């Protein structure tokens, strides 16, 4: 097979545009504790390291751990019911994933989003489309550690692990966390510019291959570059 035969995708900002629902959930959780809300752009800058870290960044500086715990708990309660109010797949991504799988390529998702939301959203937008789907789980270090990528490869099959060792696997994401994750997993990285970070931010983070459309992404995967 020409190109990369195993592809590991990030979720938020790569496959799905989830930012409005994340922003609304954060503001709701902050308001529930009588705290000032955050702007849309602040929320965009805060995402990437998981919901707990989003809440830690969202509360006022100097907030106690108890306050963070309360905001985190309410965020999860609210987001479980509202994670798909405004979320949608980026143009062409459902079709691209289906085409890659149809070509015999293995595809996985690893996300720093809580696993309940990852599983719910994948069932809605990509039912049965991926060989492995991982959100944050107890005992597996979240990105940018390589552990989630390794767990996804193990959940697929021995060939996926062999692909990674042979340089036939690639990581696709939209943020500096994804660039770091790919480096830690010793995999090449394709960064997408339609997500939650600008091209300038991606370049500053060390991204070396940035694509602007799903067509460009498909070509990069199929050409193995």
Residue frames as a rotation matrix with the C-alpha (Angstrom) as fourth column:
UNK 1
0.575 0.818 0.000 0.00
0.818 -0.575 0.000 0.00
0.000 0.000 -1.000 0.00
UNK 2
-0.265 -0.664 0.699 1.34
0.618 -0.673 -0.406 3.40
0.740 0.324 0.589 -0.95
UNK 3
-0.056 0.187 0.981 1.64
-0.397 -0.906 0.150 6.07
0.916 -0.380 0.125 1.73
UNK 4
-0.752 -0.165 0.638 0.83
-0.656 0.094 -0.749 5.78
0.064 -0.982 -0.179 5.41
UNK 5
-0.454 0.582 -0.675 -1.12
0.015 0.762 0.647 2.65
0.891 0.283 -0.355 6.29
UNK 6
-0.019 0.467 -0.884 -1.92
0.981 0.179 0.073 3.62
0.192 -0.866 -0.462 9.90
UNK 7
-0.441 -0.031 0.897 -3.30
0.124 -0.992 0.026 7.07
0.889 0.123 0.442 10.74
UNK 8
-0.289 0.301 -0.909 -3.88
0.957 0.089 -0.275 8.36
-0.002 -0.949 -0.314 14.27
UNK 9
-0.159 0.357 0.921 -6.17
0.360 -0.847 0.391 11.38
0.919 0.393 0.007 14.46
UNK 10
-0.972 0.099 -0.213 -6.75
0.135 -0.505 -0.852 13.99
-0.192 -0.857 0.478 17.12
UNK 11
-0.254 0.957 0.141 -10.46
0.965 0.260 -0.026 14.78
-0.062 0.129 -0.990 17.63
UNK 12
0.587 0.541 -0.602 -11.19
0.568 -0.805 -0.170 18.38
-0.576 -0.242 -0.781 18.70
UNK 13
0.402 -0.394 -0.826 -10.14
-0.468 -0.864 0.184 20.82
-0.787 0.313 -0.532 16.00
UNK 14
-0.732 -0.674 -0.099 -9.14
-0.469 0.393 0.791 18.02
-0.495 0.625 -0.604 13.64
UNK 15
-0.845 0.513 0.153 -12.16
0.515 0.702 0.492 15.78
0.145 0.495 -0.857 12.99
UNK 16
0.185 0.978 -0.091 -14.84
0.928 -0.143 0.344 17.79
0.324 -0.149 -0.934 14.79
UNK 17
-0.569 -0.210 0.795 -15.39
0.011 -0.969 -0.248 21.49
0.822 -0.133 0.554 15.45
UNK 18
0.060 0.534 -0.844 -16.32
0.828 0.446 0.341 21.28
0.558 -0.718 -0.415 19.14
UNK 19
-0.776 -0.630 0.024 -15.20
0.488 -0.623 -0.611 24.71
0.400 -0.463 0.791 20.31
UNK 20
-0.404 0.663 0.630 -18.61
-0.480 -0.740 0.471 26.37
0.779 -0.112 0.617 20.76
UNK 21
0.624 0.658 -0.422 -19.94
-0.013 0.548 0.837 23.58
0.781 -0.516 0.350 22.96
UNK 22
-0.043 -0.727 -0.685 -16.72
0.893 0.280 -0.353 23.58
0.449 -0.627 0.637 24.99
UNK 23
-0.824 -0.264 0.501 -16.97
0.118 -0.945 -0.304 27.35
0.554 -0.191 0.810 25.43
UNK 24
0.008 0.925 0.381 -20.62
-0.537 -0.317 0.782 27.23
0.844 -0.211 0.494 26.49
UNK 25
0.590 0.167 -0.790 -19.93
0.423 0.769 0.479 24.39
0.688 -0.617 0.383 28.94
UNK 26
-0.452 -0.826 -0.336 -17.01
0.784 -0.189 -0.591 26.27
0.425 -0.531 0.733 30.48
UNK 27
-0.733 0.211 0.647 -19.03
-0.267 -0.964 0.012 29.46
0.626 -0.164 0.762 30.88
UNK 28
0.389 0.915 -0.108 -21.94
-0.295 0.235 0.926 27.55
0.872 -0.328 0.362 32.39
UNK 29
0.363 -0.311 -0.878 -19.65
0.746 0.662 0.074 25.83
0.558 -0.682 0.473 34.88
UNK 30
-0.748 -0.659 0.078 -17.98
0.512 -0.648 -0.564 29.11
0.422 -0.382 0.822 35.84
UNK 31
-0.423 0.675 0.604 -21.33
-0.480 -0.733 0.483 30.87
0.769 -0.085 0.634 36.26
UNK 32
0.468 0.641 -0.608 -22.58
0.131 0.630 0.765 28.03
0.874 -0.438 0.211 38.45
UNK 33
0.102 -0.530 -0.842 -19.83
0.980 0.200 -0.008 28.91
0.172 -0.824 0.539 40.93
UNK 34
0.849 0.327 -0.414 -20.36
0.414 -0.900 0.139 32.67
-0.327 -0.289 -0.900 40.66
UNK 35
-0.122 -0.985 -0.125 -17.14
0.467 -0.169 0.868 33.14
-0.876 0.048 0.480 38.68
UNK 36
0.129 0.130 -0.983 -16.52
-0.640 -0.746 -0.183 35.43
-0.757 0.653 -0.013 35.70
UNK 37
0.793 0.228 0.564 -16.96
0.246 0.727 -0.641 33.83
-0.557 0.647 0.521 32.30
UNK 38
-0.328 -0.944 -0.025 -14.35
0.191 -0.092 0.977 33.60
-0.925 0.315 0.210 29.55
UNK 39
0.135 0.318 -0.938 -14.40
-0.817 -0.501 -0.287 34.87
-0.561 0.805 0.191 25.99
UNK 40
0.966 0.248 0.070 -14.64
-0.147 0.753 -0.642 32.54
-0.212 0.610 0.764 23.02
UNK 41
0.547 -0.821 -0.165 -11.02
-0.330 -0.031 -0.943 33.26
0.769 0.571 -0.288 22.09
UNK 42
-0.132 -0.567 0.813 -9.84
-0.990 0.028 -0.141 32.58
0.057 -0.823 -0.565 25.64
UNK 43
0.516 0.385 0.765 -11.53
-0.470 0.874 -0.123 29.19
-0.716 -0.296 0.632 25.58
UNK 44
0.962 -0.189 -0.196 -9.97
-0.107 0.399 -0.911 28.43
0.250 0.897 0.364 22.19
UNK 45
0.152 -0.976 0.155 -6.54
-0.659 -0.217 -0.720 29.19
0.737 0.007 -0.676 23.64
UNK 46
-0.058 -0.139 0.989 -7.20
-0.973 0.231 -0.024 27.05
-0.225 -0.963 -0.148 26.74
UNK 47
0.824 0.505 0.257 -8.20
-0.454 0.860 -0.232 23.80
-0.339 0.074 0.938 25.01
UNK 48
0.383 -0.651 -0.656 -5.87
-0.660 0.304 -0.687 20.98
0.646 0.696 -0.313 24.05
UNK 49
-0.682 -0.731 -0.028 -4.82
-0.460 0.458 -0.761 19.41
0.569 -0.506 -0.648 27.33
UNK 50
-0.606 0.518 -0.604 -8.14
0.619 0.784 0.052 17.95
0.500 -0.342 -0.795 28.48
UNK 51
0.307 0.877 0.370 -11.22
0.339 -0.464 0.818 19.16
0.889 -0.126 -0.439 30.33
UNK 52
0.597 -0.134 -0.791 -9.58
0.795 -0.036 0.606 19.30
-0.109 -0.990 0.085 33.75
UNK 53
-0.496 -0.853 -0.161 -6.84
0.794 -0.520 0.314 21.56
-0.352 0.028 0.936 32.41
UNK 54
-0.419 0.446 0.791 -9.43
0.479 -0.631 0.610 23.66
0.772 0.634 0.051 30.58
UNK 55
0.680 0.718 -0.149 -11.22
0.467 -0.268 0.843 24.26
0.565 -0.642 -0.517 33.89
UNK 56
0.261 -0.678 -0.687 -7.93
0.874 -0.135 0.466 25.03
-0.409 -0.722 0.558 35.67
UNK 57
-0.759 -0.556 0.339 -7.16
0.651 -0.660 0.375 27.65
0.015 0.505 0.863 33.05
UNK 58
-0.210 0.789 0.577 -10.71
0.491 -0.425 0.761 28.99
0.846 0.443 -0.298 33.05
UNK 59
0.635 0.458 -0.622 -11.05
0.757 -0.207 0.619 29.80
0.155 -0.864 -0.478 36.76
UNK 60
0.855 -0.329 0.400 -9.55
-0.318 -0.943 -0.095 33.04
0.409 -0.046 -0.911 38.10
UNK 61
-0.043 -0.965 -0.260 -5.88
0.007 0.260 -0.966 32.88
0.999 -0.043 -0.004 38.99
UNK 62
-0.785 -0.354 0.509 -5.37
-0.488 -0.153 -0.859 31.79
0.382 -0.923 -0.052 42.57
UNK 63
0.304 0.952 0.043 -8.59
-0.830 0.242 0.503 29.78
0.468 -0.188 0.863 42.79
UNK 64
-0.191 -0.338 0.922 -8.51
-0.837 0.547 0.027 26.93
-0.513 -0.766 -0.387 45.29
UNK 65
-0.965 -0.171 -0.199 -8.45
-0.247 0.849 0.467 23.27
0.089 0.500 -0.861 44.24
UNK 66
-0.563 0.821 0.093 -11.98
0.463 0.407 -0.788 22.97
-0.685 -0.401 -0.609 45.67
UNK 67
0.122 0.579 -0.806 -13.21
-0.440 -0.696 -0.567 25.63
-0.890 0.424 0.170 43.26
UNK 68
-0.526 -0.384 -0.759 -11.54
-0.850 0.203 0.486 23.88
-0.032 0.901 -0.433 40.33
UNK 69
-0.969 0.181 0.170 -13.11
0.158 0.977 -0.143 20.59
-0.192 -0.112 -0.975 41.44
UNK 70
-0.193 0.968 -0.160 -16.57
0.254 -0.108 -0.961 22.17
-0.948 -0.226 -0.225 41.53
UNK 71
0.098 0.171 -0.980 -16.19
-0.794 -0.581 -0.181 23.78
-0.600 0.796 0.079 38.09
UNK 72
-0.785 -0.472 -0.402 -14.83
-0.618 0.644 0.451 20.53
0.046 0.602 -0.797 36.66
UNK 73
-0.797 0.533 0.285 -17.72
0.342 0.786 -0.515 18.51
-0.498 -0.313 -0.809 38.08
UNK 74
0.142 0.907 -0.397 -20.35
0.013 -0.403 -0.915 20.89
-0.990 0.125 -0.069 36.72
UNK 75
-0.240 -0.303 -0.922 -18.60
-0.905 -0.274 0.325 21.10
-0.352 0.913 -0.208 33.36
UNK 76
-0.977 -0.199 -0.078 -18.77
-0.214 0.915 0.342 17.32
0.003 0.350 -0.937 33.02
UNK 77
-0.468 0.875 0.123 -22.40
0.433 0.349 -0.831 17.18
-0.770 -0.336 -0.542 34.13
UNK 78
0.275 0.573 -0.772 -23.41
-0.345 -0.691 -0.635 19.85
-0.898 0.441 0.008 31.63
UNK 79
-0.334 -0.506 -0.795 -21.20
-0.902 -0.072 0.425 18.70
-0.272 0.859 -0.433 28.76
UNK 80
-0.886 0.043 0.462 -22.46
0.067 0.997 0.037 15.12
-0.459 0.064 -0.886 28.97
UNK 81
0.005 0.985 0.172 -25.90
0.623 0.132 -0.771 16.44
-0.783 0.111 -0.613 28.02
UNK 82
0.807 0.348 -0.478 -24.83
-0.018 -0.793 -0.609 19.24
-0.591 0.499 -0.634 25.65
UNK 83
-0.155 -0.986 0.055 -21.64
0.058 0.047 0.997 18.06
-0.986 0.157 0.050 23.91
UNK 84
-0.665 -0.077 0.743 -23.39
0.701 0.280 0.657 17.98
-0.258 0.957 -0.132 20.53
UNK 85
0.272 0.815 -0.512 -25.53
0.503 -0.574 -0.646 21.12
-0.821 -0.081 -0.566 20.63
UNK 86
0.769 -0.039 -0.638 -23.35
-0.425 -0.776 -0.465 23.02
-0.477 0.629 -0.614 18.14
UNK 87
-0.231 -0.923 0.306 -20.59
-0.351 0.373 0.859 20.54
-0.907 0.091 -0.410 17.28
UNK 88
0.879 0.450 -0.157 -20.14
-0.318 0.308 -0.896 19.38
-0.355 0.838 0.414 13.68
UNK 89
0.341 -0.758 0.556 -17.67
0.681 0.607 0.409 17.46
-0.648 0.239 0.723 11.56
UNK 90
-0.189 -0.487 -0.853 -15.26
-0.362 -0.773 0.521 19.49
-0.913 0.407 -0.030 9.48
UNK 91
0.617 0.509 -0.600 -16.06
-0.695 -0.005 -0.719 19.47
-0.369 0.861 0.351 5.77
UNK 92
0.423 -0.372 -0.827 -14.94
-0.688 0.462 -0.559 16.27
0.590 0.805 -0.061 4.10
UNK 93
-0.463 -0.721 0.515 -13.63
-0.883 0.325 -0.339 14.48
0.076 -0.612 -0.787 7.18
UNK 94
0.195 0.590 0.784 -16.38
-0.535 0.733 -0.419 11.85
-0.822 -0.338 0.459 7.41
UNK 95
0.948 0.182 -0.260 -15.84
-0.312 0.385 -0.869 11.00
-0.059 0.905 0.422 3.76
UNK 96
0.189 -0.962 -0.196 -12.05
-0.799 -0.035 -0.601 10.97
0.571 0.270 -0.775 4.07
UNK 97
-0.385 -0.315 0.868 -12.02
-0.831 0.528 -0.177 8.61
-0.402 -0.789 -0.465 7.05
UNK 98
0.538 0.670 0.511 -14.42
-0.327 0.725 -0.606 6.28
-0.777 0.159 0.609 5.24
UNK 99
0.853 -0.257 -0.455 -12.27
-0.442 0.111 -0.890 6.33
0.279 0.960 -0.019 2.12
UNK 100
-0.153 -0.972 0.178 -9.06
-0.927 0.079 -0.366 5.61
0.342 -0.221 -0.913 4.05
UNK 101
-0.220 0.155 0.963 -10.67
-0.614 0.745 -0.260 2.68
-0.758 -0.649 -0.069 5.85
UNK 102
0.796 0.601 0.067 -12.04
-0.298 0.487 -0.821 1.45
-0.526 0.634 0.567 2.53
UNK 103
0.542 -0.697 -0.470 -8.51
-0.660 -0.007 -0.751 1.41
0.520 0.717 -0.464 1.15
UNK 104
0.634 -0.252 -0.731 -7.46
0.407 0.913 0.037 -0.93
0.658 -0.321 0.681 3.94
UNK 105
-0.431 -0.773 0.465 -5.71
-0.044 -0.497 -0.867 1.66
0.901 -0.394 0.180 6.06
UNK 106
-0.063 0.345 -0.936 -6.04
0.942 0.330 0.058 1.51
0.329 -0.879 -0.346 9.85
UNK 107
-0.256 0.064 0.965 -7.44
-0.034 -0.998 0.057 4.62
0.966 -0.018 0.258 11.56
UNK 108
-0.126 0.164 -0.978 -7.58
0.955 0.286 -0.075 5.59
0.267 -0.944 -0.193 15.23
UNK 109
0.368 0.254 0.895 -8.59
-0.020 -0.960 0.280 8.55
0.930 -0.121 -0.348 17.39
UNK 110
-0.179 -0.372 -0.911 -6.77
0.951 0.170 -0.257 9.70
0.250 -0.913 0.323 20.52
UNK 111
0.132 0.374 0.918 -8.20
0.148 -0.923 0.355 12.67
0.980 0.089 -0.178 22.40
UNK 112
-0.894 -0.425 -0.142 -7.55
0.239 -0.183 -0.954 14.51
0.379 -0.886 0.265 25.64
UNK 113
-0.248 0.901 0.357 -11.31
-0.792 -0.401 0.461 14.95
0.558 -0.168 0.813 25.91
UNK 114
-0.386 0.197 0.901 -13.03
-0.726 0.538 -0.429 12.85
-0.569 -0.820 -0.065 28.58
UNK 115
-0.981 -0.152 0.119 -13.70
-0.057 0.818 0.572 9.37
-0.184 0.554 -0.812 27.24
UNK 116
-0.275 0.950 0.148 -17.49
0.568 0.285 -0.772 9.57
-0.776 -0.127 -0.618 27.70
UNK 117
0.387 0.416 -0.823 -17.70
-0.307 -0.783 -0.540 12.54
-0.869 0.462 -0.175 25.34
UNK 118
-0.558 -0.660 -0.503 -15.27
-0.736 0.114 0.668 11.02
-0.383 0.743 -0.549 22.84
UNK 119
-0.889 0.231 0.395 -17.30
0.297 0.948 0.114 7.81
-0.348 0.219 -0.911 22.62
UNK 120
0.067 0.982 -0.175 -20.62
0.448 -0.187 -0.874 9.69
-0.892 -0.020 -0.452 22.33
UNK 121
0.287 0.029 -0.958 -19.43
-0.580 -0.790 -0.198 12.02
-0.763 0.612 -0.209 19.58
UNK 122
-0.759 -0.597 -0.261 -17.70
-0.579 0.434 0.690 9.29
-0.298 0.675 -0.675 17.61
UNK 123
-0.635 0.609 0.474 -20.88
0.526 0.791 -0.312 7.20
-0.565 0.051 -0.823 17.72
UNK 124
0.363 0.798 -0.481 -22.80
0.171 -0.564 -0.808 10.17
-0.916 0.211 -0.341 16.31
UNK 125
0.507 -0.189 -0.841 -20.41
-0.693 -0.669 -0.268 11.29
-0.512 0.719 -0.470 13.56
UNK 126
-0.211 -0.689 -0.694 -18.20
-0.917 0.386 -0.104 8.28
0.339 0.614 -0.713 12.81
UNK 127
0.470 0.447 0.761 -20.13
-0.756 0.649 0.086 5.16
-0.456 -0.616 0.643 13.88
UNK 128
0.727 -0.191 0.660 -17.91
0.208 0.977 0.054 2.11
-0.655 0.098 0.750 13.41
UNK 129
0.956 -0.295 -0.008 -15.48
-0.114 -0.343 -0.932 4.10
0.272 0.892 -0.362 11.26
UNK 130
0.217 -0.929 0.300 -12.39
-0.887 -0.316 -0.336 3.76
0.407 -0.193 -0.893 13.46
UNK 131
0.176 -0.283 -0.943 -10.32
0.073 0.959 -0.274 0.78
0.982 -0.021 0.189 14.52
UNK 132
-0.261 -0.246 -0.933 -9.58
0.943 0.141 -0.301 2.33
0.205 -0.959 0.195 17.93
UNK 133
0.205 0.398 0.894 -11.11
0.102 -0.917 0.385 5.29
0.973 0.012 -0.229 19.81
UNK 134
-0.098 -0.336 -0.937 -9.53
0.955 0.232 -0.183 6.58
0.279 -0.913 0.298 23.04
UNK 135
0.547 0.159 0.822 -10.41
-0.132 -0.953 0.272 9.48
0.826 -0.257 -0.501 25.27
UNK 136
-0.348 -0.687 0.638 -8.83
-0.758 -0.194 -0.623 10.17
0.552 -0.700 -0.454 28.64
UNK 137
0.638 0.473 -0.607 -8.79
-0.068 0.820 0.568 6.97
0.767 -0.321 0.556 30.69
UNK 138
0.742 -0.343 0.577 -7.48
-0.640 -0.105 0.761 6.22
-0.200 -0.934 -0.297 34.15
UNK 139
0.491 -0.649 0.581 -4.00
0.127 0.713 0.689 4.77
-0.862 -0.264 0.433 34.07
UNK 140
0.203 -0.428 0.881 -3.08
0.979 0.108 -0.174 6.11
-0.021 0.898 0.440 30.61
UNK 141
-0.356 -0.419 -0.835 -1.10
0.452 -0.859 0.238 9.35
-0.818 -0.293 0.496 30.54
UNK 142
0.706 0.706 0.056 -2.77
0.427 -0.361 -0.829 11.95
-0.565 0.609 -0.556 28.35
UNK 143
0.317 -0.550 0.773 -1.17
0.839 -0.217 -0.499 13.71
0.442 0.807 0.392 25.41
UNK 144
0.550 -0.424 -0.720 1.48
-0.810 -0.060 -0.583 14.97
0.204 0.904 -0.376 24.78
UNK 145
-0.280 -0.571 0.772 2.77
-0.619 0.722 0.309 11.78
-0.733 -0.391 -0.556 26.41
UNK 146
-0.619 -0.056 -0.784 2.89
-0.747 0.349 0.565 8.98
0.242 0.935 -0.258 23.85
UNK 147
-0.868 0.148 0.474 0.90
-0.173 0.805 -0.568 6.56
-0.465 -0.575 -0.673 26.00
UNK 148
0.125 0.992 -0.024 -2.49
-0.336 0.020 -0.942 7.14
-0.934 0.125 0.336 24.34
UNK 149
0.254 -0.124 -0.959 -0.98
-0.967 0.002 -0.256 6.63
0.034 0.992 -0.119 20.90
UNK 150
-0.782 -0.606 -0.147 0.69
-0.588 0.795 -0.147 3.42
0.206 -0.029 -0.978 22.04
UNK 151
-0.591 0.638 0.493 -2.59
-0.134 0.526 -0.840 2.22
-0.795 -0.563 -0.225 23.55
UNK 152
0.400 0.751 -0.525 -4.43
-0.659 -0.162 -0.734 2.93
-0.637 0.640 0.430 20.30
UNK 153
-0.120 -0.533 -0.838 -1.85
-0.935 0.345 -0.085 1.03
0.334 0.773 -0.539 18.26
UNK 154
-0.940 -0.242 0.241 -2.08
-0.325 0.850 -0.414 -1.90
-0.105 -0.468 -0.878 20.68
UNK 155
-0.215 0.947 0.237 -5.89
-0.274 0.174 -0.946 -1.85
-0.937 -0.269 0.222 20.45
UNK 156
0.369 0.300 -0.879 -5.68
-0.916 -0.043 -0.399 -2.18
-0.158 0.953 0.259 16.67
UNK 157
0.996 -0.060 0.066 -3.29
0.069 0.988 -0.141 -5.00
-0.057 0.145 0.988 15.82
UNK 158
0.343 -0.939 0.035 0.33
0.496 0.212 0.842 -6.04
-0.798 -0.271 0.538 15.53
UNK 159
0.039 -0.304 0.952 0.51
0.987 -0.137 -0.085 -4.58
0.156 0.943 0.295 12.02
UNK 160
0.832 0.290 0.474 -0.32
0.232 -0.956 0.179 -1.12
0.505 -0.039 -0.862 13.36
UNK 161
0.798 -0.599 -0.063 2.54
-0.077 -0.206 0.976 -1.36
-0.597 -0.774 -0.210 15.85
UNK 162
0.059 -0.779 0.625 4.81
0.798 0.413 0.440 -2.58
-0.600 0.472 0.645 13.06
UNK 163
0.466 0.187 0.865 3.74
0.752 -0.598 -0.276 0.38
0.466 0.779 -0.419 10.91
UNK 164
0.993 -0.067 0.094 4.75
-0.107 -0.837 0.537 2.77
0.043 -0.544 -0.838 13.68
UNK 165
0.445 -0.883 0.148 8.17
0.152 0.237 0.959 1.15
-0.883 -0.404 0.240 14.04
UNK 166
-0.123 -0.497 0.859 8.71
0.898 0.314 0.310 1.20
-0.424 0.809 0.407 10.28
UNK 167
-0.778 -0.173 -0.604 7.64
0.045 -0.974 0.220 4.81
-0.626 0.144 0.766 9.76
UNK 168
-0.832 0.516 0.204 4.40
0.324 0.152 0.934 3.87
0.451 0.843 -0.294 8.01
UNK 169
0.130 0.861 -0.492 2.16
0.987 -0.068 0.143 5.48
0.090 -0.505 -0.859 10.64
UNK 170
-0.675 -0.286 0.680 1.32
0.323 -0.943 -0.077 9.18
0.664 0.168 0.729 10.91
UNK 171
-0.354 0.535 -0.767 -0.29
0.841 -0.178 -0.512 11.43
-0.410 -0.826 -0.387 13.48
UNK 172
-0.445 0.307 0.841 -2.78
0.527 -0.670 0.523 14.13
0.724 0.676 0.136 12.41
UNK 173
0.028 0.452 -0.892 -3.71
0.973 -0.216 -0.079 17.04
-0.229 -0.865 -0.446 14.69
UNK 174
0.463 0.325 0.825 -4.33
0.612 -0.790 -0.032 20.76
0.641 0.520 -0.564 14.96
UNK 175
0.946 -0.016 0.325 -2.33
-0.229 -0.740 0.632 22.04
0.230 -0.672 -0.703 17.93
UNK 176
0.036 -0.978 0.204 1.03
-0.845 -0.139 -0.516 22.28
0.533 -0.154 -0.832 19.64
UNK 177
0.113 0.074 0.991 -0.05
-0.774 0.632 0.041 19.39
-0.623 -0.772 0.129 21.87
UNK 178
0.915 0.298 0.273 -0.39
-0.063 0.771 -0.634 17.22
-0.399 0.563 0.724 18.76
UNK 179
0.594 -0.786 -0.172 3.01
-0.450 -0.147 -0.881 18.24
0.667 0.600 -0.441 17.40
UNK 180
-0.201 -0.671 0.714 4.54
-0.975 0.064 -0.214 17.28
0.098 -0.739 -0.667 20.75
UNK 181
0.432 0.452 0.781 2.56
-0.554 0.816 -0.165 14.03
-0.712 -0.361 0.603 20.90
UNK 182
0.983 -0.074 -0.170 3.77
-0.112 0.493 -0.863 12.95
0.147 0.867 0.477 17.48
UNK 183
0.193 -0.978 0.079 7.35
-0.671 -0.191 -0.716 13.74
0.716 0.085 -0.693 18.43
UNK 184
-0.180 -0.232 0.956 7.07
-0.942 0.319 -0.101 11.78
-0.281 -0.919 -0.276 21.67
UNK 185
0.603 0.485 0.633 5.54
-0.276 0.872 -0.404 8.85
-0.748 0.069 0.660 19.80
UNK 186
-0.475 -0.880 0.013 8.33
-0.185 0.114 0.976 9.06
-0.860 0.461 -0.217 17.20
UNK 187
0.019 0.563 0.826 5.84
0.874 0.392 -0.288 9.51
-0.486 0.727 -0.485 14.39
UNK 188
-0.888 -0.207 0.410 5.65
0.407 -0.768 0.494 12.07
0.212 0.606 0.767 11.58
UNK 189
-0.313 0.778 -0.545 2.99
0.545 -0.323 -0.774 14.72
-0.778 -0.539 -0.323 12.09
UNK 190
-0.599 0.286 0.748 0.58
0.593 -0.470 0.654 16.34
0.539 0.835 0.111 9.66
UNK 191
-0.683 0.348 -0.642 -0.91
0.401 -0.556 -0.728 19.50
-0.611 -0.755 0.240 11.14
UNK 192
-0.144 0.725 0.673 -4.25
0.940 -0.113 0.323 20.89
0.310 0.679 -0.665 9.93
UNK 193
-0.939 -0.328 0.109 -4.83
0.299 -0.929 -0.217 24.62
0.172 -0.171 0.970 9.78
UNK 194
-0.295 0.909 0.294 -8.65
-0.073 -0.328 0.942 24.55
0.953 0.257 0.163 10.15
UNK 195
0.072 0.334 -0.940 -8.60
0.785 0.562 0.260 23.80
0.615 -0.757 -0.222 13.89
UNK 196
0.835 0.401 -0.378 -8.02
0.545 -0.503 0.671 25.73
0.078 -0.766 -0.638 17.10
UNK 197
0.170 -0.836 -0.522 -4.56
0.377 -0.434 0.818 27.13
-0.911 -0.336 0.241 16.34
UNK 198
0.804 0.047 -0.593 -3.31
-0.441 -0.622 -0.647 29.49
-0.399 0.782 -0.479 13.65
UNK 199
0.820 -0.571 -0.021 -0.66
0.325 0.495 -0.806 28.56
0.471 0.654 0.592 11.10
UNK 200
0.181 -0.777 0.603 1.72
-0.479 -0.605 -0.636 30.89
0.859 -0.174 -0.482 12.91
UNK 201
0.346 0.009 0.938 1.12
-0.925 0.172 0.339 29.11
-0.158 -0.985 0.068 16.20
UNK 202
0.969 0.026 0.244 1.65
0.010 0.989 -0.145 25.72
-0.246 0.143 0.959 14.57
UNK 203
0.573 -0.812 0.110 4.93
0.159 -0.022 -0.987 26.82
0.804 0.583 0.116 13.00
UNK 204
0.096 -0.514 0.852 6.08
-0.820 -0.526 -0.225 28.24
0.564 -0.678 -0.472 16.33
UNK 205
0.580 0.217 0.785 5.25
-0.701 0.623 0.346 24.88
-0.414 -0.751 0.514 17.92
UNK 206
-0.417 -0.869 0.267 7.49
-0.537 0.473 0.699 23.11
-0.733 0.148 -0.663 15.42
UNK 207
0.518 0.655 0.550 4.99
0.130 0.575 -0.808 21.92
-0.845 0.490 0.212 12.82
UNK 208
-0.544 -0.807 -0.229 6.76
-0.211 -0.132 0.969 21.08
-0.812 0.576 -0.098 9.57
UNK 209
-0.934 0.323 0.152 3.87
0.257 0.313 0.914 19.86
0.248 0.893 -0.375 7.40
UNK 210
-0.572 0.758 -0.312 0.66
-0.034 -0.402 -0.915 21.89
-0.819 -0.513 0.256 7.49
UNK 211
-0.798 0.400 0.451 -2.36
0.568 0.247 0.785 21.24
0.203 0.882 -0.424 5.27
UNK 212
-0.891 0.438 -0.123 -5.30
-0.386 -0.871 -0.304 23.58
-0.240 -0.224 0.945 4.67
UNK 213
0.040 0.930 -0.365 -7.93
-0.991 0.083 0.102 21.24
0.126 0.358 0.925 3.21
UNK 214
0.397 0.171 0.902 -9.07
-0.423 0.906 0.014 17.65
-0.814 -0.387 0.432 3.51
UNK 215
0.994 -0.082 -0.066 -7.96
-0.030 0.377 -0.926 17.12
0.101 0.923 0.373 -0.09
UNK 216
0.258 -0.958 0.129 -4.42
-0.699 -0.277 -0.659 18.16
0.667 0.080 -0.741 0.87
UNK 217
-0.018 -0.208 0.978 -4.59
-0.913 0.403 0.069 15.88
-0.408 -0.891 -0.197 3.91
UNK 218
0.803 0.390 0.451 -5.72
-0.180 0.880 -0.439 12.94
-0.568 0.271 0.777 1.81
UNK 219
0.818 -0.544 -0.187 -2.88
-0.188 0.054 -0.981 13.51
0.544 0.837 -0.059 -0.66
UNK 220
0.004 -0.863 0.506 -0.30
-0.921 -0.200 -0.334 13.73
0.389 -0.465 -0.795 2.13
UNK 221
0.196 0.130 0.972 -1.52
-0.682 0.730 0.040 10.47
-0.705 -0.671 0.232 3.68
UNK 222
0.908 0.268 0.321 -1.64
0.016 0.746 -0.666 8.61
-0.418 0.610 0.673 0.38
UNK 223
0.689 -0.724 -0.033 1.77
-0.180 -0.128 -0.975 9.86
0.702 0.678 -0.218 -0.67
UNK 224
0.652 -0.408 -0.639 3.32
0.733 0.553 0.396 9.16
0.191 -0.727 0.660 2.74
UNK 225
-0.426 -0.822 0.377 4.71
0.666 -0.567 -0.484 12.62
0.612 0.045 0.789 3.32
